[in-house]
Amino acid sequence: MEDLKSRVAYLKGLAAGLGMEENTREGKLFGQIIDVIDSLAEAVTELQDDYDDIVDYAEAIDEDLNELEEDFYEEDELLVDDEDYYDEDDDEMFSVECPDCHEIVYIDDDMLDDDDVVEILCPNCERIVFVNDDEDYEGFEEDLELELENEDN
């Protein structure tokens, strides 16, 4: 911005050096043009200062946000690492891929123990992805046991 101010000062000096009288039409015109350019240079300088302040403020907000994220994610990691909050029974889930939209649907093993027939729908396209009737359930239970054994190893 200093370059802009120095160029306006140069124009003022150049106009003064030409010896134009301010009471002539040309002198008044050039004087007003230079005054407008000077005002524009001041406005641009103020805008640049405001912009610099906003950048500093945004950087401060970003730093504060990073600190909050670190604090928040630290607490989440502590909960995950804490064995008191970890229940192995919660892991008895399996996944089925929807044949239509390929969404992965997670099913709790407790749902399979129900004596009633339960149909599991894809949450994305609402297609039936699993039914726990006796025919499918017996074969599926064996697959589930193999899958759970593989996860343990």
Backbone hydrogen bonds, N-H to C=O, Kabsch-Sander energy under -0.5 kcal/mol:
donor,donor_aa,acceptor,acceptor_aa,energy
5,K,1,M,-2.0
6,S,2,E,-2.6
7,R,3,D,-1.9
8,V,4,L,-1.9
9,A,5,K,-2.4
10,Y,6,S,-2.0
11,L,7,R,-2.1
12,K,8,V,-2.3
13,G,9,A,-2.4
14,L,10,Y,-2.8
15,A,11,L,-2.6
16,A,12,K,-2.3
17,G,13,G,-2.4
18,L,14,L,-1.3
19,G,16,A,-0.9
20,M,15,A,-1.0
24,T,21,E,-1.3
28,K,24,T,-2.6
29,L,25,R,-2.3
30,F,26,E,-2.8
31,G,27,G,-2.3
32,Q,28,K,-2.5
33,I,29,L,-2.6
34,I,30,F,-2.4
35,D,31,G,-2.1
36,V,32,Q,-2.6
37,I,33,I,-2.5
38,D,34,I,-2.4
39,S,35,D,-2.5
40,L,36,V,-2.6
41,A,37,I,-2.3
42,E,38,D,-2.1
43,A,39,S,-2.4
44,V,40,L,-2.7
45,T,41,A,-2.1
46,E,42,E,-2.4
47,L,43,A,-2.6
48,Q,44,V,-2.5
49,D,45,T,-2.3
50,D,46,E,-2.7
51,Y,47,L,-2.8
52,D,48,Q,-2.5
53,D,49,D,-2.2
54,I,50,D,-2.4
55,V,51,Y,-2.6
56,D,52,D,-2.3
57,Y,53,D,-2.4
58,A,54,I,-2.8
59,E,55,V,-2.4
60,A,56,D,-2.1
61,I,57,Y,-2.4
62,D,58,A,-2.5
63,E,59,E,-2.4
64,D,60,A,-2.4
65,L,61,I,-2.7
66,N,62,D,-2.5
67,E,63,E,-2.2
68,L,64,D,-2.3
69,E,65,L,-2.7
70,E,66,N,-2.5
71,D,67,E,-2.5
72,F,68,L,-3.0
73,Y,69,E,-3.1
74,E,70,E,-2.0
75,E,71,D,-1.8
76,D,72,F,-1.8
77,E,73,Y,-2.3
78,L,74,E,-2.1
79,L,75,E,-1.9
80,V,76,D,-2.1
81,D,77,E,-2.3
82,D,78,L,-1.4
83,E,81,D,-0.5
85,Y,82,D,-1.1
86,Y,83,E,-0.8
87,D,85,Y,-0.6
88,E,86,Y,-0.5
90,D,87,D,-1.4
91,D,88,E,-1.5
92,E,89,D,-1.2
93,M,91,D,-2.7
94,F,107,I,-2.3
96,V,105,V,-2.6
98,C,103,E,-2.8
102,H,98,C,-1.4
105,V,96,V,-3.3
105,V,103,E,-0.6
107,I,94,F,-3.4
109,D,92,E,-3.0
111,M,108,D,-1.3
112,L,109,D,-1.2
113,D,109,D,-0.6
113,D,110,D,-0.7
114,D,111,M,-0.7
120,I,118,V,-0.5
120,I,130,F,-3.6
121,L,119,E,-0.5
122,C,127,R,-2.7
126,E,122,C,-1.9
129,V,120,I,-3.0
130,F,120,I,-1.4
132,N,118,V,-2.1
137,Y,133,D,-2.7
138,E,134,D,-1.8
139,G,135,E,-1.0
140,F,136,D,-2.2
141,E,137,Y,-2.7
142,E,138,E,-1.2
143,D,139,G,-1.6
144,L,140,F,-2.6
145,E,141,E,-2.3
146,L,142,E,-2.0
147,E,143,D,-2.4
148,L,144,L,-2.8
149,E,145,E,-2.2
150,N,146,L,-2.2
151,E,147,E,-1.8
152,D,148,L,-1.6
153,N,149,E,-1.4
